[in-house]
Amino acid sequence: IKRQYFIDTLRRIMVFTKEPFYKVLIKIEGDVMFISTESHDFGKAEEEVEIFSTNNSNFEFYLSANYLYDSFREMDCEEVEMKIQMNTSPIVITPKGKTDELSVVMPINIKND
């Protein structure tokens, strides 16, 4: 993922989220990541981000945009890798090609009533 482009996308999406969670829905379909959010107070937003997927799996999960934003912002690189095993697993974020620096973000568990 292009780091700065992703940071800019998250910044735009976060305008439509609510504290304290800044919850966003991430959908990955092949080489496209959809980031969306919806709230009664602020409306809804969705953006697409081109990614390079190594296994073309489809995932859907909720994350804290704030934690994701902080992880990407602290890395000093042009591209970032996100390793996702399944939609309930921790997401490991590293600068592309580096293994000595990483960030871990847990998905948000949404309970259905």
SULMO-V5581 format. One record per residue. N is the residue number from 1. PSI is psi in whole degrees, -180 to 180 (none if undefined). Layout:
# SULMO-V5581
[[N	PSI] [N	PSI]]
This chain:
# SULMO-V5581
[[1	135] [2	116] [3	-55] [4	-38] [5	-42] [6	-41] [7	-46] [8	-40] [9	-47] [10	-40] [11	-43] [12	-43] [13	-38] [14	-20] [15	-29] [16	6] [17	172] [18	146] [19	158] [20	-7] [21	-29] [22	49] [23	128] [24	149] [25	127] [26	124] [27	129] [28	123] [29	99] [30	-121] [31	25] [32	133] [33	127] [34	129] [35	124] [36	161] [37	159] [38	134] [39	151] [40	-31] [41	-37] [42	-12] [43	-155] [44	158] [45	148] [46	138] [47	155] [48	142] [49	127] [50	135] [51	169] [52	111] [53	136] [54	-14] [55	2] [56	31] [57	155] [58	131] [59	155] [60	125] [61	161] [62	141] [63	162] [64	115] [65	-31] [66	-46] [67	-42] [68	-46] [69	-48] [70	-40] [71	-47] [72	-39] [73	-34] [74	-13] [75	134] [76	83] [77	171] [78	-35] [79	148] [80	144] [81	136] [82	123] [83	119] [84	121] [85	-45] [86	168] [87	-8] [88	-1] [89	156] [90	146] [91	124] [92	126] [93	127] [94	152] [95	142] [96	127] [97	0] [98	142] [99	-5] [100	-2] [101	128] [102	161] [103	145] [104	130] [105	129] [106	140] [107	155] [108	129] [109	120] [110	120] [111	134] [112	131] [113	none]]
